[in-house]
């Protein structure tokens, strides 16, 4: 292969994501490590989602990225750059390698049998992102369970938003097959101009399960020692809750289920306020409980 992985980029950047990536809330000293990780993940994601690249070539490019990350090769600059950042910060490549596992699954696995199968995918595709950011900030692994629930919820929200596009463009379906069948829906329904009643029921059940994950991650922000990271997590939590609300009322096959910049800004302010209140109210409540 004469091209590099970077030449297969979609053009999507950190400012195009549903949720903040190393926003100004994060301390400047941590942003370079997070952005190096994002660039590595972004190029791997673009490879896995490339509409015309053959499967074997996708897997070969992902292998080259991993080799560059581990110092076995140097053909992919994003891998080399992240390797340097990890060494400078005494961080493990584990989270980046877990994500490569997810991207290989994206290339080779196009259906998920049930919700547990989908969550297993999220352990590689989503949870390592938050874990890496926590590691960069020196947070305790005690924060991982709440992180994992929030990250899984974010991943499923993305799947729901893009369910039609993923099916039409990549023949990829993340909606659990047993859930589709239970509501009388079929995979082929995802190719329609609007969702069938059965598909809408399936999507609604997935939103309910996602809301449950968000309920379990609601105390995540308050458990983070770094105040600036805690506020960013509070913003992400609030944005996720807003999006699940939209997914309850909108058809992702027929309507755009994303927040515009003004809506994101307003929701982010709400998230910051919630995050600040969570940091002050919870300690006061704990103190009152001890008295």
N, C-alpha and C positions, 0 to 999 in steps of 0.2 A: 504494500500500500504506500503510495507516494504522498498522500495527503496526511495532515496531522488531525488529531481529534478536534482541535480548535477551529479548523476550517469547516467543520460540520455544525457549528453553532447556529442556533435559531435566531439569534439576535436579542433574545430575552435577557434582561438584566435584573439586578436586585430590586430596582424600583418598580418592576413590573409584577412582582409577586403579590399574592393575596394578603400576605402578612408581613410586618416589618422585618427587614434583614439588617442587623447592625445599625439600627436607627440612631439618631442623635441622643436618645436616652442612654444608650450604652456608652460607657467611658471610652474616650478615644484610644486609650492604650490597648483595649481589647478588640477594637474594630479590625485591625489588619489580620489578626488570626481568624476571625469569623469570616471576613471577606475572602481570604485565601481558601477556606473550606468551601464557601459558597461557590467560588469559581470552579473548583474541582467538581463539585456536585452538579453544577449547572451544565458543564460540558458533558459529563457522563449521562445526565438526563436527556440532553439533546441528541446524543448518540442513540440511546435506547428508543427515543421517539422519532427518529429520522424516518420520513415516510417512504423513502426509496432504497435505503441502504440494505443490502442483504443481511440476513440474520447472522451468518458466519462472520461477516465483516464487523458487525456491531460487537459481537463477542470478542473479536480480535482487538478492536480499539479499546474496549474496556480492560482487557488484559494488559494492553500497553500502558494505560493509565495507572493500573495497579503496580506494574513493574517500575514506572517512574516514581510512584509514591514510595516504594520500598527501596529505591536505589539500585534496582537490578538493571534498569535502563534509564534513558534520559530523553526519550523521544517526545514526551508530552509535557510541555512547560507547566501546566496546571498541577500535575503530579509532582514535579520537581519543586515548584514553589511551595506546595503544601508540606512536602517533606522537610524543607528548610524551616518552615514555621513550627512544625511539630517538634523538631529538634531544639529550636530556640526556646520553646515553652515547656520542654520536657513532657510532651503529650504523646499518647499512643496513637498509632494509625488505625486502631480497632474500629472506631466509628466510621471512618471513611471506607474501610474495607466492608463493613456491614452494608453500607449504602451501595457499594458495587454489587454485592449479592442481590440487592433489590433490583438494580437495573438489569442484571442478568435474568432475573425472574421476569421483568417486563418484556424482555426479548423472547423468552422461551415459554412463558406460562400466560395463557390468555383468559383463563376462567378460574373462578374461586367457588369451591363447593358449598361453603357455609360461612357464617360470621367468624367462627374461630379461625378458619383458613385465611380470611381477610386480615384479622388481627395479627396472625403470624407473619403475614407479609409486612404489616406496619412495624413489626419489631425490627425489620431491616430498612424499610423505606422512610420511616418518619422518626421513630424514637431516638435513633442515633444522632439526629440533628440537634435536638434539645440537649441530649447528654453531652455532646461536644461543647456546646455553648456553656453549659454548667461547669464542665472541666476547665475551660478557658478562664472562668471566673473563680476557680478554686472552691466551688460549692461542694457540699457533702453528697455522697451517693444516696443518702437518705431522701434526697429530693427526686430521685429517679422515678419512683412509682407514679407520683403526680405528673411529672413531666411526660411519662409514657402515655398516660391517658389523654393529656392535652394534645400531644403530637399525633396520636392515633386519630383523635377527633378531627384535627386539621387535615389529615390525609384523606379521611372519608369525606369530609366536606368538599375537598378538591375532586374526588371521584364522582360525587353527586353532581357537582357543577358541570363537569366535562363528560358525563356518561354517554351522551349522544355522540360527541366528537370522537371520543376514544373508540367507540364501536365502529363508526363510519370510516375513520382514518386508519385505525390500527387493528381492527377486529379484536379489541381488548375490552374485556368486561370485568369490572371489579364488583358489581352487584352480585351477592351470593346466589348461586343457582337454586339452592333449596328455597330461598326466600322468594325469588321470582316465581317458582313453581307453586308455592303455597298461596300466592295471590292470583294465580291464573295468568301470569305474564310469561312471555317468552323473550329470549335474547333478541330476537328479530324486532321486537317492539321498539328497541332503542334506535332503529333506523328510521322511524316515522317522524313526521313533522311535529307531532305532539304526542304526549304520553297517553297510553291507554289507561282505562280505570285500574286495571290490575297493576300496571307499572307504577301509577301514582300511589297505589296502596303500598307497594314494595318500597318506594322512595320514602314514603311517610314513616314506615317502620324503621328504616335506616336512620332517618332524622331523629326519631325517638331514641334509638340506641346511641346515637352520637351525642344527644343531649344528656344522656346518662353518663357518658364519659366526661363531658364538660362539668357535670355536677360533681364528679369525683375529683376533678382538677381545680375546683374553685379556690381551694386553700393554698394552691401551689405558690402563687406570688408572695403571700405572707411568710412562706417558709424559706425564702431566699434571703441570704444575708446581704448581698450586694443590692443597695437600694435602687440603683439605676436599672439593673437587670430586672429587679422585681417589678418595677413600673412597666418595663417593656412587656413582661409576661402578662401583667394585668391588662395591658392594651390588647395583646393577642387574644386573651381569653374573652374579652368583651367583643372584639371583632368576630370571633368564632360564634359566639352566642347570637350576634346580630345576623350572621349568615344562615344559621340554622333556622332562624325565624323566617327569613326570606324563602328558604327551601321548603318551608311548610306551605307557603301560599303561591309559589311560582313553579311553573313547569320548565325544568332545565332543557327540555327538547325544543321548546317554543319561545322561551324568554331568557334573557341574560340574567344570571343570578350572581352578580358581583356588585360590590360597592364602588360607586364613583369616588373621585378624590375628595369632594366636599363631604360626602357621607363618611369616608374613612377618617377624615380629619376630625369631624364631630364625634364619631364613635371613639376615636383615640383619646380625645379629651375626657370623655366619660370614663374610659379605662384608666387613665392616669388618676382621676379623682378617686375611683374605686380602689386603685392600688394604694394611694396615700391613706385613705380611710382604713384600709385593711391593715396597714402597718401600725396605725395608731390605736385603732379600736380594739384589735385582738389582744395586744399586751395589756390594755386597760381591763378588758374582760377577764383575762387570766388572773390579774392582780386582785380584782374584785372577788373572784372565785376562791382565792387563797385566804382572804380576810375573814 
